[in-house]
Amino acid sequence: MDDLYDEFGNYISEEVDEDEEEQPADNAYAQYLDDDAEPAAAPTGQELMEVDDGPSNAVVLHEDKQYYPSASQLYGPGVETLVQEEDTQTLQQPIVEPVIHKKFTVEEDDLPPVYFDRGFLTDLMSFPEQIRNIAFCGHLHHGKTSLMDMLVAQTHDVSKLRLGLKGEERDQPMRYTDTHVLERERGLSVKASPMSLVLQGTSGKSHLLNMLDTPGHVNFADELAASMRLVDGVVLVVDVVEGVQTQTELAIKHAVLSNLPVVLLVNKMDRLILELKLPPTDAYFKVKHVVEEVNTYIESVIPGRGERFRVSPEKGNVAFACGSMGWCLTLPSFAKMYADTYPISQFDPSEFARRLWGDIFFNPGSRKFTRKAVEERAKRSFVHFVLEPIYKLYSHTISESPQDLRKTLEELGIFLKPSQLRANAKDLLKLVCEQFFGPATGLVDMIVQHVPSPQKGAKRMLDQFYTGPQDTKTATSMLECDAEGPLVVHITKLFNTSDAKGFYSFGRVMSGTVQAGQQVRVLGENYSIDDEEDMVNTTIEAVWIAESRYNVPVSGVPAGNFVLMSGVDNSIVKTATLVAPKLPNEEDAYIFKPVAHFFESVFKVAVEPINPSELPKMLDGLRKINKSYPLITTKVEESGEHVVLGTGELYMDCVLHDLRRLYAQMEIKVSDPVTRFCETCVDQSAIQCYAITPNKKNKLTFVAEPLDDGIAEDIERGKVSIKDPVRTVGKFFEENYGWDLLASRNIWAFGPEEMGPNILQNDTLPSEVDQKILRSVRDGIKQGFSWGTREGPLCEEPIRNTKFRLTNVDLASEAIFRGGGQIIPTARRACYSSFLMASPRLMEPVYAATMLGPLNTVKAFYTVLARRRGHVLTDAAVPGTPLYSVRGLIPVIDSFGFETDLRIHTQGQATVSLVFEKWEVVPGDPLDRSVKLRPLEPAPVQGTARDFVLKTRRRKGLSEDVGVGRFLEPELVRSLRESGVLDVGS
């Protein structure tokens, strides 16, 4: 037994006989090793001689011994194994977690049954003259989504969706286009939702309507702007009781300025009967007032040119509807109902429809229409032929017993089951109205007649938004809506997938046909022929027709239609243009302009992960948020905090919900809300401020002064562009603002961006400055100006409404001494010093607050607004209703919690809309050191600006010293202090 171990105690094993050696190993472990081993080649004599059969005396250390097979030996090379320490996971967490597919949107399990052939829908897509691209726009709760439900119910079999619903759930509207979790919880639309439906007009002709249901809350006006870019016409939905509200005004303004045709749909007509209980004659005047309210606002947007956009039932571009009851009519469609009901009379429906609106009276005795009431029983034709039958239908349905109602309805050709006749009033009314009015053929006729087809609407889109020339083959293909032309797609929206891990790109096909597997170039917003950096080559993975709750996969989508794609979203942030890899005749590719929004994002919060190690996860979530919401802005401050900028409280609430639950799926710490500020000046610089470059060889002299009123707004709206020829820019300022020719033609830049509200002007004299040398440093000075206006000296907020004049320069003769490293920071310092010597002021954003509520809520609005530095502008009753509409202004920084405060004061009776209105100067001098600010005490009125500046600087981690002495040259500071222009502390 002693021979079994060597002198170190290592096990050697017993000597095995040669016969035993030849036997195969019969233990499982040896068998396992043999199975894994590769078959050896036949041994040669030489190899046999080299084998050492003797026992090995090598020392085998403990850690080198193998008692058990390794995981790779046990499971094979194709299996990934994970080795973890004990007790690193809680008992509730499984070692291998199951794969969970999360869904964040309401979806159909499969393609739902429809009352039209989907093959017919795809065939119609190839006929642009049969297509209409429209957007439903209007204020919150004016009934856009319920109208979409009405159209969905007419085209889809929605019986499955109502199965199993009881009680309150059964009475709730379907809201088919509200698919987001928040939309279902809050009862309002957050995202624009597309639907493509085949609908018939009164003649029975089918049309393909590509529709977008847009949000009605003013905070989500960015979705409205992105939707209106893709369509050829707008269906303006207005509640007949509330009339024109804030979001309605925004939609009208944007549509009219974009030259988009507008048709009006007066919704919730049943409120006149059931809620306000107005007599038919009064109801007519109420409806007429709403129509004229829309026309008045159109005229105010484009004074003297509103006739082309005017809406009127006589023109056939006004419809009357009740989305909740499922009916919609226009005067021609109602006239056709009469013609179908009384075929013997054989009158012309179109002539009859012309007499159904305005001051035209029907005299029942003579059966004639006159301009004035001739007979005693004469009534307005609209009241007699339209409103009174609807009133009678409602009153009979609600008030009669089931037996009497059955007889009444059968006379009208309406047949209901006994169980339906005993239903509750709401369901019964809906059943009766659906049978009496039939499908919304009048709405389809109105849209087809007054909204141009994609072929006719392409000209407007190219004129307004296309950056390239229109004499190329590509542009011609877009104008003709050519499905065989080069591919061009304009994308304005990104929808997240159901698991929120990726995005689908939604846009309009301008030319060509989009197909899966196509190679395309994705051109971003910053793409230009000179700078092709913002371009990516990629492949379209799949193509669908978007239907809100489901997508219809198709082989291709031709020009003139909306399209939903996957595989191209990685490089898209907000909007993009897709073009084919090669255009005809090797033409250059051009983009469509980015979407111009109604206002800016001024509501700001800072976010950080509760667990610092999850920062990359949060950053990925912020990138996705940036894609999902058109007007959201995310950036990193110099202090390192991650800032999210939005439009308002509800908007930010939805953004942060999506960040926490959908995209980052983590807990996030959010700061108290603050707002953006701007810096401006109200006077000309007291002295000419100069700055010397670090090498002491160059000197730049600047003067700052405020711009004339209206210039900043004109630049931001794109009325003048720095890219225009010098003569064009000069002529604009000369004609509109009375600038002299020399000054207007020496504008170097707008800042900080191309459409920034500041101007850099060369005011040097050719007799004093060598213009050739000056041109060599022009780019450096422009960059310094851009840098300076992006982050002002008061609290690193953008400068606004300021003109910087370059009055003098001393430049080194050698080019090496006047490079960008010398000129750029010096130009910035000169801008800062001249700005601080021009009576700098702080600007804050201001919301326009609009409240709608009964009379007793008006006083509360005044009280709550006055507490928050706000004031009321107008206060008026809404005609024909017990409601009052009050408008006022409130600073954004004081608006946090305003809506909640008002609801508490009014017991929830009032609704309020807050929308960015303008920038306003904050009271007080931000450089006034005499202002005493005490903790936990409100700042005095004239110390507000100083208070804001110091608090903003502290939040950003900046020093509290804002003196001009930091930017002026030391010798200039000394001379100014001696002369008393600067105090010692500055």
Stockholm file with secondary structure:
# STOCKHOLM 1.0

chainA/1-986         MDDLYDEFGNYISEEVDEDEEEQPADNAYAQYLDDDAEPAAAPTGQELMEVDDGPSNAVVLHEDKQYYPSASQLYGPGVETLVQEEDTQTLQQPIVEPVIHKKFTVEEDDLPPVYFDRGFLTDLMSFPEQIRNIAFCGHLHHGKTSLMDMLVAQTHDVSKLRLGLKGEERDQPMRYTDTHVLERERGLSVKASPMSLVLQGTSGKSHLLNMLDTPGHVNFADELAASMRLVDGVVLVVDVVEGVQTQTELAIKHAVLSNLPVVLLVNKMDRLILELKLPPTDAYFKVKHVVEEVNTYIESVIPGRGERFRVSPEKGNVAFACGSMGWCLTLPSFAKMYADTYPISQFDPSEFARRLWGDIFFNPGSRKFTRKAVEERAKRSFVHFVLEPIYKLYSHTISESPQDLRKTLEELGIFLKPSQLRANAKDLLKLVCEQFFGPATGLVDMIVQHVPSPQKGAKRMLDQFYTGPQDTKTATSMLECDAEGPLVVHITKLFNTSDAKGFYSFGRVMSGTVQAGQQVRVLGENYSIDDEEDMVNTTIEAVWIAESRYNVPVSGVPAGNFVLMSGVDNSIVKTATLVAPKLPNEEDAYIFKPVAHFFESVFKVAVEPINPSELPKMLDGLRKINKSYPLITTKVEESGEHVVLGTGELYMDCVLHDLRRLYAQMEIKVSDPVTRFCETCVDQSAIQCYAITPNKKNKLTFVAEPLDDGIAEDIERGKVSIKDPVRTVGKFFEENYGWDLLASRNIWAFGPEEMGPNILQNDTLPSEVDQKILRSVRDGIKQGFSWGTREGPLCEEPIRNTKFRLTNVDLASEAIFRGGGQIIPTARRACYSSFLMASPRLMEPVYAATMLGPLNTVKAFYTVLARRRGHVLTDAAVPGTPLYSVRGLIPVIDSFGFETDLRIHTQGQATVSLVFEKWEVVPGDPLDRSVKLRPLEPAPVQGTARDFVLKTRRRKGLSEDVGVGRFLEPELVRSLRESGVLDVGS
#=GR chainA/1-986 SS CGGGBCTTCCBCCCCCCHHHHHSCCCSHHHHHHHHHSCCCCCCCHHHHHHCCCSCCCCCCCGGGCCSSCCHHHHHCTTCCCCCCCTTSSCTTSCSSCCCCCCCCBCCCSSCCCBSSCHHHHHHHTTCGGGEEEEEEEESTTSSHHHHHHHHHHHHBCCHHHHTTCCHHHHHSCCCTTCCBHHHHHHTSCCSCEEEEEEEECTTSCEEEEEEEECCCSGGGHHHHHHHHTTCSEEEEEEETTTCSCHHHHHHHHHHHHTTCCEEEEEECTHHHHHTSCCCHHHHHHHHHHHHHHHHHHHHHHSTTCGGGGCCCGGGTCEEEEEGGGTEEECHHHHHHHHHHHCTTTCCCHHHHHHTSSSSCEEETTTTEEESSCCSTTCEEHHIIIIIHHHHHHHHHHHHSCHHHHHHHHHHTTCCCCHHHHTSCHHHHHHHHHHHHHCSSHHHHHHHHHHSCCHHHHHHHHHHHHBCSCSSSHHHHHHHTTCTTSCCEEEEEEEEECTTSSSEEEEEEEEESEEETTCEEEEECTTCCSSCCCSEEEEECCEEEEECSSCEEECSEEETTSEEEEESCCTTCSSCEEEECSSCGGGCCCCCBCCCCCSSCCCEEEEEEESSGGGHHHHHHHHHHHHHHSTTCEEEECTTSCEEEEESSHHHHHHHHHIIIIIISCSCEEECCCEECCEEEESSCCSSCEEEECTTSSCEEEEEEEECCTTHHHHHHTTSSCTTSCHHHHHHHHHHHHCCCHHHHTTEEEEESSTTCSEEEEECCCTTTSCHHHHHHTHHHHHHHHHHHHHSCTTTSCCBCSEEEEEEEEECCSSGGGGCHHHHHHHHHHHHHHHHHTSCEEEEEEEEEEEEEEEGGGHHHHHHHHHHTTCEEEEEEECTTSSEEEEEEEEEGGGCTTHHHHHHHHTTTCCEEEEEEEEEEECSSCTTCTTCCCCTTSCCCGGGHHHHHHHHHHHHTTCCSCCCGGGTSCHHHHHHHHHHTSSCTTC
#=GC SS_cons         CGGGBCTTCCBCCCCCCHHHHHSCCCSHHHHHHHHHSCCCCCCCHHHHHHCCCSCCCCCCCGGGCCSSCCHHHHHCTTCCCCCCCTTSSCTTSCSSCCCCCCCCBCCCSSCCCBSSCHHHHHHHTTCGGGEEEEEEEESTTSSHHHHHHHHHHHHBCCHHHHTTCCHHHHHSCCCTTCCBHHHHHHTSCCSCEEEEEEEECTTSCEEEEEEEECCCSGGGHHHHHHHHTTCSEEEEEEETTTCSCHHHHHHHHHHHHTTCCEEEEEECTHHHHHTSCCCHHHHHHHHHHHHHHHHHHHHHHSTTCGGGGCCCGGGTCEEEEEGGGTEEECHHHHHHHHHHHCTTTCCCHHHHHHTSSSSCEEETTTTEEESSCCSTTCEEHHIIIIIHHHHHHHHHHHHSCHHHHHHHHHHTTCCCCHHHHTSCHHHHHHHHHHHHHCSSHHHHHHHHHHSCCHHHHHHHHHHHHBCSCSSSHHHHHHHTTCTTSCCEEEEEEEEECTTSSSEEEEEEEEESEEETTCEEEEECTTCCSSCCCSEEEEECCEEEEECSSCEEECSEEETTSEEEEESCCTTCSSCEEEECSSCGGGCCCCCBCCCCCSSCCCEEEEEEESSGGGHHHHHHHHHHHHHHSTTCEEEECTTSCEEEEESSHHHHHHHHHIIIIIISCSCEEECCCEECCEEEESSCCSSCEEEECTTSSCEEEEEEEECCTTHHHHHHTTSSCTTSCHHHHHHHHHHHHCCCHHHHTTEEEEESSTTCSEEEEECCCTTTSCHHHHHHTHHHHHHHHHHHHHSCTTTSCCBCSEEEEEEEEECCSSGGGGCHHHHHHHHHHHHHHHHHTSCEEEEEEEEEEEEEEEGGGHHHHHHHHHHTTCEEEEEEECTTSSEEEEEEEEEGGGCTTHHHHHHHHTTTCCEEEEEEEEEEECSSCTTCTTCCCCTTSCCCGGGHHHHHHHHHHHHTTCCSCCCGGGTSCHHHHHHHHHHTSSCTTC
//
